Amino acid sequence: MTLSLFKIFNKETSPKQNTRRPRMHHNARTIVLLLFAVVLGVALYPLYTLFYVTTNDAQVDGHILPINSRINGTVKWVNPDVENTHRVKAGEVLALLDANDYMPTVEQLQGEVAAQQAQLNSAQLDYAMTKPTAQSHLQAAHAAVAEAQADLASNSAEIQSREAHLAETRATFQHLEEDRRRYQSLVGTHEISNSEYGQRATAAKTANEQVAQAIAQLKTAQAQHQALENRLEQRRAELEAANIVPETIGAAQAHVKQMDGNLKKSAAQLQEAQLNLSYTTIVAPADGVIGQRQLEVGQRVQTGQLLLTVVPLNDLWITADFKETQLRKMHVGQPVKIKLDSYEGKINGHIESIGGATGARYSLIPPENATGNYVKVVQRIPVRIRIDSSTDPRHPLLPGMSAEVAVRLD
């Protein structure tokens, strides 16, 4: 019985003993292969570092466009498609603010601009008429003064002529009067005839009448002289009054400038009001994905308040923070292999630019090394990597995704 049990036990356990030895042999071989792979990796790593510089401190970066309210207003309508994670197109209307808050101001300023434009046109027309009219009036005043001076000079010459003529007629009359008197005495002695005396008497009378006529003409000329002097004084006064032409033209021109300034001021106010009215329509600045939506219908928003954000996905890059010791052989243009934590496979890129300072210097409170407890720490410098190859549309890149990059050294 015992022998039978022993045989049965040996039969049941003998297969187990036969299978245990191959398994132990297989595990030992696996361990040896793993150890060999580790040793090989350790041996080849220095060789790998001769051709590549790597870092896992990298992430996808992009622009996040904030959509802020540019005016105070009340949300009247929100696009039903504007939801977080939804996509929008550039120029698509996202929301509308109540335009009735700004329309009356626009209409009022439009009326003011139209009225001031009419006033400016009137002032320009007045200036256009005032300038030639005033200049013509001044020229006419100068001509009138010259004419009065010429008339006065002519009258003075006439007076001189009349005075000479009077002197001449008086001399003639005196001579003839002496002849008449002499002939009158001869008539009394009957030395000459009465007819001869009559001739002398008639000649003397005629000469006396000519003297009287010359005196009258001289008085008339002298009276005209006084009138002409008065007219010359009047013309000179008119010329003095006309000499304000520059002031008149300047006043008209100043009025034009004033109207033009008022028009420009109102036009600027109208433009500002129209801009405010246009700001009641909120549109997407670029293609992208909606995020941080913070607006609802009926909400009262203030100037500068954040309403939502739009993240464009067509302009992305990788920001990798390399140790300062890794930049020795790195330069702009070097090819880069990018491995994203989110997806399988690698994408290509190249170094676009290298940061101008370390990350510590960009921090809110930069470290101050001029202290007694200074500890040297290897700094990291941001490197911007432009993505060259396109990615799978089903697996888009998103800002903030983690990545690992390897820069191929020259």
Secondary structure, DSSP 8 states (H G I E B T S, - for coil): -HHHHHHHHHHHHHHHHHHHHHHHHHHHHHHHHHHHHHHHHHHHHHHHHTTEEEEEEEEEEE--EEEE-SS-EEEEEE-TT--TT-EE-TT-EEEEE-GGGTHHHHHHHHHHHHHHHHHHHHHHHHHHHHHHHHHHHHHHHHHHHHHHHHHHHHHHHHHHHHHHHHHHHHHHHHHHHHHHHHHHHHHHTTSS-HHHHHHHHHHHHHHHHHHHHHHHHHHHHHHHHHHHHHHHHHHHHHHHHHTTHHHHHHHHHHHHHHHHHHHHHHHHHHHHHHHHHHTTEEE-SSSEEEE-----TT-EE-TT-EEEEEE-SSSEEEEEEEEGGGGGG--TT-EEEEEESSSSSEEEEEEEEE-SS-TTTTSSS-----STT------EEEEEEEE-S---TTS---TT-EEEEEEE--
